[in-house]
Amino acid sequence: MEKEEIKVTSLEKEIIELIAHEVPNKEIAKILCYSQRNIEHQISKLFYKFGVQTRVGLIIATISMGLLDLSKIKKVI
């Protein structure tokens, strides 16, 4: 069975990368100059698009589909 290709916008990609860096929604909104409500809506759309229910599920799905490169994710301690 072939994997279905999921297309993401540049905004969605930025949101996914920030989620992978454990940035909270409020900070994502500030960084991207959107309202927190808009960011929450975008994340809900991403959950639906990828068929997941959590931020962790979203990251796992994007890594497994090759949309997120783990080597570019830096853990800040």
C-alpha positions in Angstrom: 0.0 0.0 0.0 1.4 3.4 -1.0 1.7 6.3 1.5 -0.7 9.1 0.7 1.2 12.3 0.2 0.2 15.1 2.5 1.0 18.6 1.4 1.8 21.2 4.0 2.0 25.0 3.6 5.0 27.0 4.6 3.1 28.2 7.7 2.2 24.7 8.7 5.8 23.6 8.3 6.9 26.5 10.6 4.3 25.5 13.2 5.4 21.8 13.0 9.1 22.8 13.5 8.2 25.0 16.5 6.1 22.3 18.0 9.1 19.9 17.6 11.1 22.4 19.6 8.5 22.3 22.3 7.4 25.9 21.9 4.0 26.5 23.4 1.1 27.8 21.3 1.3 31.3 22.9 5.0 31.6 21.9 4.3 30.2 18.4 1.7 32.9 17.9 4.2 35.6 19.0 7.0 34.3 16.8 4.8 34.0 13.7 2.8 37.2 14.4 -0.6 35.4 14.5 -3.2 35.3 17.3 -3.0 32.4 19.7 -6.5 31.4 18.5 -5.3 31.2 14.9 -2.4 29.0 15.8 -4.6 26.7 17.8 -6.9 26.5 14.8 -3.9 25.7 12.5 -2.7 23.0 14.9 -6.2 21.4 15.0 -6.2 21.4 11.2 -2.8 19.7 11.2 -4.1 17.0 13.6 -7.0 16.3 11.3 -4.8 16.3 8.2 -2.3 13.8 9.7 -5.0 11.8 11.5 -3.4 12.4 15.0 -4.7 13.6 18.3 -1.6 15.0 20.0 1.4 17.2 19.3 3.6 14.1 19.8 1.5 12.2 17.3 2.0 15.1 14.8 5.7 15.0 15.2 5.9 11.3 14.8 3.8 11.4 11.7 5.8 14.2 10.1 9.1 12.5 10.8 7.8 9.1 9.4 6.6 10.9 6.2 10.0 12.7 5.8 8.5 16.1 6.3 10.5 16.8 9.4 14.3 16.2 9.8 15.1 15.1 13.3 18.7 16.2 12.9 17.6 19.8 12.7 15.7 19.6 16.0 17.8 20.9 18.8 16.8 20.2 22.4 17.2 23.3 24.6 17.9 22.5 28.2 
